[in-house]
């Protein structure tokens, strides 16, 4: 998958959890009932008895859904004002996205993401903020995150209207007809993932062996492995002294 996409899912779940923990408040519950029932259900449904920490469907929240939620929870009566519960451990996961941006886009964009992420962390943790403010900050963070995925043409990992990843109010979206998806790159990544999973040394396997196992062009294979290394799925470059093919290799 993608470190950016995984972090997006994590932030959206963080929003859901913050709302879920306050769902029993009378005023909060009343505001949530003004939302689309599918969104309200996603935010407030109880987990099944056997559910683990990562319960519930893997859905993203669109910009529209996040905005509607923040608006609904703004200006709560004084007796029902709720604080945002920050979780530093979640925010630190933003660092895992930097390598993906460096590899897929440009070093300057990787540095920009790291700087912006530090700003969002401070806004969420420096002092107590209200629940709706936390949602607004996360919404801004995921907007920036999704712009990077859009630049990578990873549209299947972005919610509508740009992409086709499911959301509470649109569980089966389709891509716009004019969308250009990087299907070749996704196919190469999957081929290299399959090779890693079947090689005895797994993620530590030598790159040449994985390329041969995948039956893929060396240049494309190494490119896919570099991207997998950037998101922590491949460690063979640290173990192997093999040189990567030049741009002219075939």
Secondary structure, DSSP 8 states (H G I E B T S, - for coil): --HHHHHHHHHHHHHHHHHHTTTTSHHHHHHHTTS-HHHHHHHH----TT--SS-S---B--HHHHHHHHHHHTT--GGG--B----HHHHGGGHHHHHHHHHHT-HHHHHHHHHHHHHHHHHHHSS--BHHHHHHHHHHHHHHHHHHHHHTT-GGGSBTTTS-B-BTTBTT----TT----HHHHHHHHHHHHHHHHSTTGGGS-HHHHHHHHT--HHHHHHHHHHHHHTTS--HHHH-------TT--
